[in-house]
């Protein structure tokens, strides 16, 4: 029998809310899409946004699929909860290798990421000294977004591969189409998905032609996972924010506003009527300072505002975010009327970036059909 939780109006604010039905439908949607793309590509969900075993079990049940993480704390946490096949998808810092080796000794199939000779040497030497294998993937830069070796740079790819292969540590290649976050439509995301696929496949082919085994060819971002039309030459797809979605993803076209599963519950604490402002107790400490929609066709500033029932207020935005104060106002040139929200009224604010907003909170207040049903603890840190 479920324990009845207080109604939303009984909770202190700001409070992070998670619509369970959105979470589940968002995951099922991507699983279905990838399964329809063909059995040759597997799915490796990224747990960087969720950081919570209850989220994982809500969508995967007792299954423990391969996962991606962005911190070693995530790797340790999810391994302790039964997840074994893990890629730590951030270039490895030398001082973190002791934790990687400890997880490997405990039985974790943990893989790390390198994109240069020095890091490959550090991984190889540490593994030799500790007599533990440390599989590594070579990061490939397919869009100029961040780190990685250019797919066409065969010399660098082979040089890194030679060092890793000497210890039996070459696990494959990996790329992240981070530039897709700058798209404003799914056609753009599809084009970047093609570049992502082709770049990763080229890097893998270059290494295979030189005699190296490349068992993993890993790609992924939430926009490209929803836009890709082919995964020829790819073995697995990664995505993370798709579980919750956010306003940036809606602006790209990867989801609808109604698919966004996260919101922040806030209380009206004041008004500046001459300025058309409503003041709430959720600032950037609750929402984050992320302004990811600023370059999109519709700038949502710090978030869209809806009622406690989830119904949107037309053109009402969080237009300013101080540390603990949020300022709500109508979008410029709007013909809508400012809603009548007396002191003490509750609102929900949809975030620009689910990862950044979730990171501000210790737990999720889970909603089922708008009613609190559970509190799921999440963690933070590195």
C-alpha positions in Angstrom: 0.0 0.0 0.0 1.4 3.4 -1.0 2.1 6.0 1.6 0.0 9.1 1.0 2.1 12.2 0.7 1.0 15.7 1.4 -0.5 17.7 -1.4 1.7 20.2 -3.3 0.6 23.1 -1.2 2.1 21.6 1.9 5.7 21.6 0.7 8.2 24.3 1.3 9.6 25.9 -1.9 11.5 25.9 -4.1 11.1 22.2 -4.8 12.1 20.1 -7.8 9.2 18.2 -9.3 9.3 15.2 -11.6 6.4 14.0 -13.6 6.8 10.2 -13.6 4.6 9.7 -16.7 6.8 12.0 -18.7 10.0 10.3 -17.6 8.7 6.9 -18.6 7.2 8.0 -21.9 10.3 9.9 -22.9 12.5 6.8 -22.3 10.1 4.5 -24.1 10.0 6.8 -27.1 13.8 6.8 -27.6 14.0 3.1 -26.9 11.4 2.5 -29.6 13.1 4.8 -32.1 16.4 3.1 -31.7 15.0 -0.4 -31.9 13.3 0.6 -35.2 16.7 1.7 -36.5 18.0 -1.8 -36.4 19.4 -4.4 -34.0 23.0 -3.5 -34.8 23.0 -0.5 -32.6 22.6 -0.7 -28.8 21.6 2.0 -26.3 23.8 3.2 -23.5 21.8 5.8 -21.6 23.6 8.6 -19.8 22.9 8.9 -16.1 24.4 12.4 -15.7 21.1 14.2 -15.4 19.2 11.6 -13.3 21.9 10.8 -10.7 19.3 8.6 -8.9 18.7 4.9 -8.7 14.9 5.4 -8.4 14.9 7.1 -11.8 16.9 4.2 -13.3 14.6 1.6 -11.8 11.4 3.5 -12.9 12.4 3.1 -16.5 14.7 0.0 -16.5 13.1 -2.1 -13.7 15.5 -4.7 -12.5 17.5 -4.6 -15.7 21.0 -3.1 -15.5 21.9 -2.0 -19.1 25.2 -0.5 -20.1 25.3 3.2 -19.0 27.3 6.3 -19.5 28.4 8.6 -16.6 30.0 12.0 -16.4 31.7 11.7 -12.9 33.4 8.9 -11.1 30.9 9.4 -8.2 28.2 8.4 -10.7 30.3 5.4 -11.7 30.7 4.3 -8.1 27.1 4.9 -7.1 25.6 3.1 -10.1 28.1 0.2 -9.8 27.0 -0.1 -6.1 23.5 -0.4 -7.4 24.3 -3.2 -9.8 25.3 -1.5 -13.0 28.5 -3.0 -14.3 29.1 -1.9 -17.9 30.0 1.8 -17.6 31.7 4.4 -19.8 33.1 7.4 -17.9 32.7 9.8 -20.8 35.1 12.6 -19.8 38.8 12.7 -20.5 40.5 11.0 -17.6 42.5 13.2 -15.2 45.6 11.3 -13.9 44.7 11.7 -10.2 41.4 9.9 -10.8 42.9 6.7 -12.1 43.3 5.2 -8.6 39.5 5.3 -8.3 39.1 3.8 -11.8 41.5 1.0 -10.8 39.6 0.4 -7.5 36.3 0.1 -9.4 37.9 -2.3 -11.9 39.3 -4.4 -9.1 35.8 -4.6 -7.6 34.5 -6.0 -10.9 33.3 -3.0 -12.7 33.6 -3.1 -16.5 34.5 0.6 -16.4 36.0 2.3 -19.5 37.7 5.6 -19.6 38.3 8.2 -22.4 41.5 9.7 -23.8 42.2 12.0 -26.8 46.0 12.4 -26.6 49.3 10.5 -26.3 50.0 11.8 -22.8 46.7 10.6 -21.4 47.1 7.2 -23.2 50.5 6.8 -21.7 49.3 7.7 -18.2 46.5 5.2 -18.4 48.8 2.5 -19.8 51.5 3.1 -17.1 49.0 3.1 -14.2 47.4 -0.1 -15.4 50.9 -1.7 -15.7 52.0 -0.6 -12.3 48.7 -1.8 -10.6 48.5 -4.9 -12.7 44.9 -4.1 -13.7 43.5 -3.6 -17.2 42.0 -0.2 -17.9 40.0 -0.2 -21.2 40.0 3.2 -22.9 38.1 4.7 -25.8 39.6 7.3 -28.1 37.5 10.5 -28.1 36.8 11.8 -31.6 35.9 15.4 -32.4 33.2 15.3 -35.1 31.9 18.9 -34.8 34.5 21.1 -33.2 32.4 21.4 -30.1 34.9 20.3 -27.4 37.6 17.7 -27.0 38.7 14.8 -29.3 40.9 13.8 -32.2 39.8 14.9 -35.7 38.4 11.8 -37.5 40.8 12.5 -40.4 43.9 12.7 -38.2 45.0 9.1 -38.7 48.4 9.7 -37.3 47.1 10.8 -33.9 44.5 8.0 -33.9 47.1 5.4 -34.6 49.6 6.8 -32.1 47.1 6.7 -29.3 45.8 3.3 -30.4 49.3 1.8 -30.4 49.9 2.8 -26.8 46.5 1.5 -25.6 46.7 -1.7 -27.7 50.1 -2.6 -26.2 48.3 -3.2 -22.9 45.2 -4.6 -24.5 43.3 -1.5 -23.5 41.9 -0.2 -26.7 38.1 -0.4 -26.3 37.0 1.7 -29.3 36.1 5.2 -30.3 33.6 7.7 -28.9 32.2 11.0 -30.0 29.6 13.4 -28.7 27.7 15.7 -31.0 27.5 18.6 -28.6 27.2 21.1 -31.4 23.6 19.8 -31.9 22.6 21.8 -28.9 23.0 24.9 -31.0 20.5 23.7 -33.6 17.1 25.4 -34.0 15.4 22.5 -35.7 15.6 18.8 -36.2 16.9 19.1 -39.8 20.0 20.7 -38.4 20.2 17.9 -35.8 19.9 15.3 -38.5 22.7 16.9 -40.5 24.9 16.9 -37.4 23.9 13.3 -36.7 25.2 12.4 -40.1 28.5 14.1 -39.4 28.7 12.4 -36.0 28.1 9.0 -37.5 30.4 9.5 -40.4 33.2 10.8 -38.3 33.1 8.0 -35.7 32.9 5.4 -38.5 35.8 6.9 -40.3 38.0 6.9 -37.1 37.0 3.3 -36.5 37.8 2.3 -40.1 41.2 4.0 -40.0 42.2 2.0 -36.9 40.8 -1.2 -38.3 42.8 -0.8 -41.5 45.9 -0.5 -39.4 45.1 -3.8 -37.7 43.4 -2.6 -34.5 40.2 -4.1 -33.1 37.6 -1.4 -32.5 34.7 -3.2 -30.7 32.9 0.0 -29.6 31.9 2.8 -31.9 29.9 5.1 -29.7 27.9 8.3 -30.7 25.3 10.3 -29.0 23.5 13.4 -27.9 19.8 13.8 -27.2 19.1 15.9 -30.4 21.0 13.5 -32.7 19.6 10.4 -31.1 16.1 11.7 -32.0 17.1 12.9 -35.5 19.6 10.4 -36.9 18.4 8.5 -40.0 21.1 5.8 -40.1 23.6 4.2 -37.7 25.7 2.4 -40.3 29.1 1.6 -38.7 28.0 2.5 -35.2 27.6 0.0 -32.3 25.9 2.1 -29.7 24.1 5.4 -29.0 24.2 7.5 -25.9 21.8 10.2 -24.6 21.0 11.7 -21.2 18.7 14.7 -20.9 16.1 12.9 -23.1 14.8 11.3 -19.8 13.4 14.7 -18.6 13.8 17.0 -21.6 13.9 20.8 -21.2 13.2 24.1 -23.0 16.4 23.9 -25.0 15.4 20.5 -26.4 11.9 21.8 -27.1 13.4 24.8 -28.9 15.4 22.4 -31.1 12.3 20.3 -31.8 13.4 17.1 -30.0 10.3 17.2 -27.8 7.2 19.2 -27.1 6.7 21.5 -24.1 4.3 18.9 -22.7 7.1 16.3 -22.7 9.2 18.2 -20.2 9.2 16.2 -17.0 11.0 18.5 -14.6 9.8 21.8 -13.1 10.5 23.8 -10.0 7.7 24.6 -7.6 7.9 28.2 -6.3 5.8 30.5 -4.2 4.8 34.0 -5.0 6.3 36.3 -2.3 5.8 39.8 -3.8 4.7 42.1 -6.6 6.0 45.1 -8.4 2.8 46.1 -10.1 4.1 49.2 -11.7 6.8 47.1 -13.5 4.5 44.1 -14.2 6.5 41.9 -12.0 5.6 38.9 -9.8 8.3 37.9 -7.4 8.8 34.2 -6.4 11.2 32.4 -4.0 13.0 30.5 -6.7 16.1 32.3 -8.2 19.2 30.9 -9.9 20.0 28.7 -6.9 16.8 26.8 -7.8 16.8 27.2 -11.6 20.5 27.6 -12.5 21.9 30.5 -14.6 21.6 28.5 -17.8 20.4 30.6 -20.7 20.4 27.9 -23.3 17.4 29.2 -25.2 18.9 32.7 -25.7 20.1 31.9 -29.3 17.0 30.0 -30.3 14.1 31.4 -32.2 12.1 31.8 -29.0 14.1 32.9 -26.0 12.5 31.5 -22.8 14.9 33.6 -20.6 15.1 31.6 -17.3 12.0 29.4 -17.8 8.3 29.2 -18.7 5.8 29.5 -16.0 2.7 27.3 -15.5 0.1 26.8 -12.7 0.4 24.2 -10.0 -1.7 22.0 -12.2 0.8 22.2 -15.1 -1.3 24.5 -17.3 0.8 27.1 -19.0 0.3 30.8 -18.3 0.4 32.5 -21.7 3.7 34.3 -22.3 4.7 34.3 -18.6 8.4 33.9 -18.1 11.0 34.1 -15.4 12.7 37.1 -16.8 15.3 37.7 -14.1 17.0 35.3 -11.6 18.7 36.6 -8.5 20.2 34.1 -6.0 16.9 33.4 -4.2 14.5 35.7 -6.1 12.9 35.0 -9.4 11.1 37.8 -11.3 8.1 36.7 -13.5 6.8 38.9 -16.2 5.1 38.7 -19.6 7.1 38.3 -22.7 7.9 41.5 -24.5 5.1 42.7 -26.8 2.7 40.1 -25.4 -1.0 40.8 -25.6 -1.7 38.4 -22.7 -2.7 39.6 -19.3 -0.6 39.1 -16.2 -2.2 36.4 -14.1 -3.7 37.3 -10.7 -1.3 35.5 -8.4 -1.8 36.6 -4.7 1.0 36.2 -2.2 1.4 32.5 -1.3 0.2 31.3 -4.7 2.2 28.4 -6.2 3.6 28.2 -9.7 5.8 25.7 -11.6 8.7 26.9 -13.7 10.0 24.7 -16.6 13.8 24.8 -16.9 16.1 25.7 -19.8 18.5 22.9 -19.0 17.3 19.9 -17.0 20.8 18.8 -16.0 21.7 22.2 -14.5 18.4 22.7 -12.7 18.3 19.2 -11.2 21.9 19.7 -9.9 20.6 22.4 -7.6 18.4 20.0 -5.7 18.8 17.1 -3.3 15.7 15.1 -4.4 12.8 14.8 -6.8 9.3 15.2 -5.5 7.6 12.7 -7.9 4.2 13.4 -9.3 1.7 10.9 -10.7 -1.3 12.6 -12.3 -0.3 15.8 -10.6 -0.3 14.2 -7.1 2.9 13.7 -5.0 3.6 10.0 -4.9 7.3 9.6 -3.8 10.5 11.4 -2.9 13.5 10.1 -4.8 17.0 11.1 -3.5 19.6 12.3 -5.9 23.2 13.0 -5.4 25.8 15.5 -6.6 29.5 16.1 -6.6 32.4 14.3 -8.3 
